[in-house]
């Protein structure tokens, strides 16, 4: 999951990232303000954006509208010390508002978990297939499947978002620190490695190509079960 923090100090952004990483595999970028944030959102896709209230309603409204138009699923959380502004933020389409405890990284991470819980799990089970995310281990009927680095991350990223289709660009943006320097071919190679390793043991594919759109995780064998 790729996250953008806006208006946090570099040090506090890293602290928040550390706390969130207890729940998710994530990459966190940090922008100075809303203007700086547009430089990030123009090139990169984000599933979550955390914004410090700058008391500029029009700029916030315009930014949120642009984000939601680009990707409706993107969650936006605002940190504010103004209790009266909470209602206004929700009216602007903000998904959550953290008031008063804006300097507590662990609380922010907990609220992120509450908003993104559908993407959280320590294990994913598909029939006899188990993906242990913290341990980075894959097993099928007591057989261990070896996947390392980005191949493992791609499998988990798609599996947690079962049946959703993602383009190569979205996958790169979510899982690489500097996506601008990664080619589409890198994803193709990784996907082929995942398919080869899994099918040789499972006998069926879980990563499917959706023509002209991208890839999705899906299994006809069993319903995907995510365990917290």
N, C-alpha and C positions, 0 to 999 in steps of 0.2 A: 504494500500500500504506500502510495506517495502522498506526503502531507506538506502543506505550505503554512508556515507561521508568518504572521504579518504584525510588525510593531513590537515584537519581543526582542530583548537584548540577545546577542549571540550566545552568551553564557546561559541565560534562562531557556532559550530555545533548545540548547543541547540537553539541559536538564529535563525538559518536557519530553524530548525525543527518547531519552534514556528510560523514562517511566513508561512511555507508550510502547517501547520495544519489549516490555515485559509481557505484553498481550499480543502484539502483531509483529510480523516481519515488515519493517517499514523503512522508508527513506524520507528524511525531513529537510526541506529547504527553508531558508529564512529570508524574508524581505523586510526592508526598513519601514515601508509604508505602502498605502494602496497604489500609489503611482509606481513604485518599484515592483510591486506585486504583479502588475500587468506585464512586465518584462518576463516574468516566470510563466504566467498562465498563457501567454501567447504561444510559447513553444512546448510547454509541458502539460500533461493531464494530471489532475489531482482528484483523489477520492475524498479528501478532507482538507478544509482550510480553517485555521484558527486565527482570528483577527482581534487585535486590541482596539477598543473603541477610541476613535480619534475625534469624536464629537463633530463629524462632518456627515450629516444625514444624506445629502444628495450624492456625495461621492460613494458612500457605502451602498446606497440603493442602486446606483449605476453599476458598481462593481459586482454586486450579488446577481443582478439581472444578467450581466454578461456571462458570469460563471454558470448559472443555471441554464442559460440558453446553449452554452457550449456542451455541458454535460449535466443533465437534470439530476443524476444520481449523486453528484458531489454534495457532501454535507458541509455546512458552514456553522462554526461556533464562534460566538463573540464573547470577549472578556471585557467587562465594564464595571466601573465603580459607581454608576448612576442607576439606582433602583428604578427610577421613573422611566428610563429609556427602554426597559425590557419589553414592554408591550409594543413599542414602535419597532423594535428589531424583529419581533415575530411577524408583525404586519409586513415587513420588508421581505419575508421569506427565509429569515435566519432559522436554522434547525434547532439551535439550542443557545442559551445565554448563561454564562457563568458570572454571577454577581458576588462581589465582596471578596471571595477566596481566590482572586486572580493571580496570587503569587505562590500558590501551592501546586507544584508540578504533579504531585501524586493525585490530587483531586481532578485536575484537568485530564490526566490520563484515564481516570475512572469514568469521567463523563464521556470521553472518547469511546471507551469500551461500551458504555450504555447506548451510544448512538450507532456504533458499528458492530454490535454484538453478532450480527449474522455473518460477519467475516472472521469471527474469532473461534478457535478450537485448538485443542492440543492433539487431537487425533481425528482422522477421517477414515471411515470404514465403508468399503464397497464389497459386500459379500465377504470373501476370505482375504481381501486386500485391506491392509492397514497402513496408513501413512502417519507416523509419529513425528509431528512437526518439531518439537523441542530437541528430540534426539536425532533428527534428520535421518530416520530409518524407515525403510519400506519393506513390508513383509507380505507374502502371499502363501497361505497354507504352510507356514513355518519355513518358507524359503525367503532368504534375504535378497532384495533387489538393490543393486548399487546405483545411486544417482547422487552426484555431488554438485556443489556450486549452483550456478544459475539453472541447470537442468532440474534440480530439486525445487528451487524457488518457483520456477515456471509451473511445474506440476501442482504445487501447493496453491499458487495464485489462482489457477484455473479451477482446481478442485473445490476451493472454498466458495467460488462463484459459479457453482454448478449450473450448466445449461446456458449461461450468459456467453455471448460471443464477443471476443476481443481482437482488435486488429493487432498487427505486429507493432505498430507505433505505440499503442496503448500498453502493450506488454513491456516494451523497452522503457517507456516513461515510468512505469511502476517499479521496475526492478533494477535499473542501472543508475548509478550516481550521476553520470554524464551522458544522458541518452542521445544528445546531439552527435556524439561520436560513435554511435553503435549502428551498424547497418541491419537492414531487414534480414539479410542472409544469416546473421548470427542467430536470430530467432528460429529460422527454418532449420538450421543445423541442430539446434537444441531440441526442437520438437521431434525431429527425426530420431535423435538419440533416445528420447523418452519413449517413443513408440516402439523402437526396436527392442529396448530393454524390457519393457512391460509385456509386449505381446509374446515374446519368447517364453515367458513364464506363465502369464495369465491366459494366453490363447485368444484374447480379445483386446480391442483398442478402447481406450478411455479418452484420448485426445482426438477430436474430429475437426476436419477442415470444413468451414462454411464458405462456399465459393464467393469470392470477391468481398468477403467481410472479415474473415480471420479464423480464429480457432475457439473451440469450446470443450469443456470437460463434460463428458456424458457417458453413462454406462447403461446398456440394455439389460445387464445381468441383475443388477440390484439397485435399489434406491440409495443414494448417498446419505450416509449418516455422519454428522459432525458431532464430536464429543468434546465437551468443555472440561 
